[in-house]
């Protein structure tokens, strides 16, 4: 379980970079609908959930370190 919790920030970083790439691609070719398809909306939701989870882990980790 601890190994999985250590992996979450790395996964969040990869998803953030991929989302930035999708945004750039959507700017070049909006007809492909990189940010408006159902799959991308699910991806964005998963990214938001991982970001919130990473923030909570960071907050809880700082509280334990005091």
C-alpha positions in Angstrom: 0.0 0.0 0.0 2.8 2.4 0.8 4.4 1.7 -2.5 1.2 2.7 -4.3 0.9 5.9 -2.2 4.4 6.8 -3.3 3.5 6.2 -6.9 0.5 8.6 -7.0 2.5 11.9 -7.3 4.4 10.4 -10.3 1.2 9.4 -12.0 -0.3 12.8 -11.4 2.8 14.5 -13.0 2.5 12.2 -16.1 -1.2 13.0 -16.4 -0.6 16.7 -16.0 2.0 16.6 -18.8 -0.4 14.6 -21.0 -3.2 17.1 -20.4 -0.9 19.9 -21.4 -0.1 18.0 -24.6 -3.8 17.5 -25.3 -4.4 21.2 -24.8 -1.7 22.1 -27.3 -3.0 19.5 -29.8 -6.6 20.8 -29.4 -5.3 24.3 -30.2 -3.7 23.1 -33.5 -6.7 20.9 -34.6 -9.9 21.6 -32.7 -11.9 19.3 -35.1 -10.4 16.3 -33.4 -12.1 17.4 -30.1 -9.2 16.4 -27.8 -10.8 18.2 -24.8 -14.5 17.7 -25.5 -14.9 14.0 -26.0 -16.2 11.6 -23.4 -12.9 9.9 -23.0 -11.1 13.2 -22.3 -13.7 14.2 -19.8 -13.1 11.0 -17.9 -9.4 11.6 -18.1 -9.8 15.1 -16.7 -12.0 13.7 -13.9 -9.3 11.1 -13.1 -6.6 13.7 -13.1 -8.6 15.9 -10.7 -9.2 13.0 -8.4 -5.5 12.1 -8.4 -4.5 15.8 -7.8 -6.8 16.0 -4.8 -5.5 12.7 -3.5 -1.9 13.9 -3.9 -2.7 17.2 -2.1 -4.3 15.3 0.8 -1.3 13.0 1.1 1.0 16.0 1.2 -1.1 17.7 3.8 -1.4 14.6 6.0 2.3 13.9 5.6 3.2 17.4 6.8 0.9 17.0 9.8 2.6 13.7 10.8 6.1 15.2 10.4 5.6 17.9 13.1 
